Amino acid sequence: MRDNPCMSAFVGFLQQLAGAIDATAFARMCQKLAYRGQYSADFAADGLRLHQRGSSFEGETADSLHLLTIEGCTLVADARIDGRDALRDRLRAAGRRLSPDASDHALILASYLAFDVACVTHMIGDYAFVIWDARQRRLFAARDPLGKRGLYTVQTADAFAFSTDLRALRGLPGIVDDLDLRYIGDFLMLGEGFWIDRTQT
């Protein structure tokens, strides 16, 4: 397992109605991630907007923190992938070769291109990611089974938004940020764990 102290973040939305989220509103959402680091990257296509933000630590490059596009598929992620050698072996058997120092982003996207949505059955580690597959006009999102890396989503009447940082979504027009007393009660009584209802925040 590699030591990866970086916790990058991303935010994005998919518009279902034109003008649902304007550029100013999305800029405010992105600004909420500024504390995550100096490196950022953006992507826009087909009503989809993505923003990735992170910091570079020893042994990492800025490229490993930015969004990545390969063969019409674009990825944003907050991830640490373990079992890298075994995963590279599976990818090699599927016809995809990656260097030993391939970034976590590259491993995730190569896994998706090799195994489609079943890619998550081949990965271990802490991860949350979203892939825009322009070939199929499909948005695919996943996080690790234990939820070590958060992935928050919200569906409004005219857009679907998502982020690894709840603060970014609180900037979305029309989102109410009242406290959920039931969730707080469950958390105080039961603590953090798989028994917490992950559909609530």
C-alpha positions in Angstrom: 0.0 0.0 0.0 1.4 3.4 -0.9 1.3 6.3 1.5 -0.9 9.0 -0.2 -1.6 11.9 2.1 -3.4 13.8 -0.6 -7.1 14.2 -0.4 -8.1 15.8 -3.6 -11.7 16.8 -4.4 -14.0 17.3 -7.3 -17.4 18.8 -8.0 -19.6 18.5 -11.1 -23.1 18.7 -12.4 -25.1 17.3 -15.3 -27.8 19.8 -16.6 -31.1 18.3 -17.5 -32.5 21.7 -18.5 -30.7 24.5 -20.2 -29.6 27.3 -17.9 -30.2 25.2 -14.7 -26.8 26.2 -13.2 -25.1 29.2 -14.6 -21.3 29.8 -14.8 -21.3 32.1 -11.8 -23.1 29.5 -9.6 -20.7 26.8 -10.7 -17.7 29.0 -10.1 -19.0 29.5 -6.5 -19.2 25.7 -6.1 -15.6 25.3 -7.4 -14.3 28.0 -5.1 -15.5 26.0 -2.1 -12.7 23.5 -3.0 -9.9 26.1 -3.2 -8.5 25.0 0.2 -7.8 21.5 -1.3 -4.8 22.8 -3.2 -3.3 24.8 -6.0 -3.8 22.4 -8.8 -7.1 22.4 -10.7 -8.6 21.3 -13.9 -11.9 21.7 -15.6 -14.0 19.9 -18.2 -17.2 20.9 -20.0 -19.2 19.0 -22.6 -22.8 17.9 -23.3 -24.3 19.8 -20.4 -21.7 18.4 -18.0 -19.2 20.5 -16.0 -16.4 18.9 -13.9 -13.8 20.6 -11.7 -10.9 18.7 -9.9 -8.7 20.3 -7.2 -5.7 18.9 -5.3 -2.2 19.4 -3.9 1.0 17.7 -4.9 3.0 15.7 -2.4 6.4 14.0 -2.7 6.3 11.3 -5.3 3.2 12.7 -7.0 2.8 14.9 -10.0 0.2 17.5 -10.8 -1.0 15.2 -13.6 -2.0 12.6 -11.1 -4.3 15.1 -9.4 -6.0 16.4 -12.5 -8.9 15.0 -14.4 -8.0 12.5 -17.1 -9.5 11.8 -20.5 -8.7 8.6 -22.5 -10.7 7.2 -25.5 -13.6 9.5 -24.9 -13.9 8.8 -21.2 -13.2 11.6 -18.7 -12.4 10.9 -15.0 -12.4 12.9 -11.8 -11.4 11.1 -8.7 -10.3 11.3 -5.1 -8.5 7.9 -4.8 -5.8 5.8 -3.4 -5.7 2.4 -5.3 -4.1 -0.5 -3.5 -3.0 -3.9 -4.9 -1.6 -2.1 -7.9 0.5 -5.0 -9.2 -2.4 -7.4 -9.2 -4.6 -4.8 -10.9 -2.0 -4.1 -13.6 -1.8 -7.9 -14.2 -5.5 -8.1 -14.7 -5.4 -5.1 -17.0 -2.5 -6.6 -19.0 -4.5 -9.8 -19.4 -7.3 -7.6 -20.8 -4.9 -6.0 -23.3 -4.1 -2.8 -21.4 -0.6 -2.1 -20.3 0.3 0.5 -17.7 3.7 1.5 -16.3 4.4 0.7 -12.6 4.2 4.4 -11.7 0.8 4.9 -13.4 -1.3 7.3 -11.4 -4.4 6.2 -9.5 -6.5 8.1 -12.0 -4.9 6.1 -14.9 -5.5 2.8 -13.1 -9.2 3.6 -12.5 -9.8 4.8 -16.0 -8.0 1.8 -17.6 -10.0 -0.5 -15.4 -13.2 1.1 -16.6 -12.1 0.9 -20.3 -11.3 -2.8 -19.8 -14.1 -4.0 -17.6 -16.9 -1.3 -17.9 -18.9 -0.8 -14.7 -17.6 -4.1 -13.3 -14.3 -2.2 -12.9 -15.1 -1.7 -9.2 -14.9 -5.5 -8.6 -11.3 -5.4 -9.6 -10.2 -2.4 -7.4 -9.3 -2.2 -3.8 -8.4 0.9 -1.8 -10.1 4.2 -0.9 -11.8 5.9 -3.8 -14.6 8.0 -5.1 -14.8 8.8 -8.8 -17.0 9.9 -11.6 -16.5 9.0 -15.2 -18.2 10.7 -18.2 -18.3 8.2 -21.0 -18.9 10.3 -24.1 -19.1 7.2 -26.3 -22.3 6.0 -24.5 -23.3 9.4 -23.1 -23.2 7.8 -19.7 -22.2 9.2 -16.2 -20.8 6.5 -14.0 -20.0 7.1 -10.3 -18.6 4.9 -7.6 -17.0 5.0 -4.2 -15.2 2.3 -2.1 -17.6 -0.1 -0.3 -16.7 1.3 3.2 -17.2 4.9 2.1 -13.8 6.0 3.3 -13.9 8.7 0.5 -17.2 10.5 0.5 -19.3 11.0 -2.6 -22.3 13.3 -2.2 -25.1 13.7 -4.8 -28.1 15.8 -5.2 -30.9 15.6 -7.7 -32.9 18.8 -8.4 -35.7 19.3 -10.9 -33.2 20.4 -13.6 -29.8 19.0 -12.7 -27.8 16.2 -11.1 -24.8 17.5 -9.0 -22.1 15.6 -7.1 -19.0 16.3 -5.1 -16.6 14.7 -2.7 -16.9 17.8 -0.5 -20.3 18.6 0.9 -19.4 22.3 1.0 -19.4 22.5 -2.8 -23.0 21.2 -3.0 -24.2 23.6 -0.4 -23.5 26.4 -2.9 -25.9 24.9 -5.4 -28.9 27.2 -6.0 -32.1 25.9 -4.2 -30.3 23.6 -1.8 -31.4 23.8 1.8 -28.7 23.3 4.4 -30.9 22.8 7.5 -29.5 20.2 9.9 -30.9 16.7 9.7 -31.7 15.9 13.4 -32.4 12.2 12.7 -29.0 11.8 11.1 -27.3 13.6 14.0 -29.2 11.4 16.5 -28.1 8.2 14.7 -24.5 9.4 14.5 -24.4 10.4 18.2 -26.0 7.1 19.3 -24.3 4.7 16.9 -21.2 6.4 15.7 -19.7 6.4 12.2 -20.0 3.1 10.3 -21.7 1.1 7.7 -24.9 1.1 9.7 -25.3 4.9 9.1 -27.8 5.7 6.3 -25.5 6.9 3.6 -28.4 8.4 1.6 -28.6 11.1 4.3 -26.1 13.7 5.4 
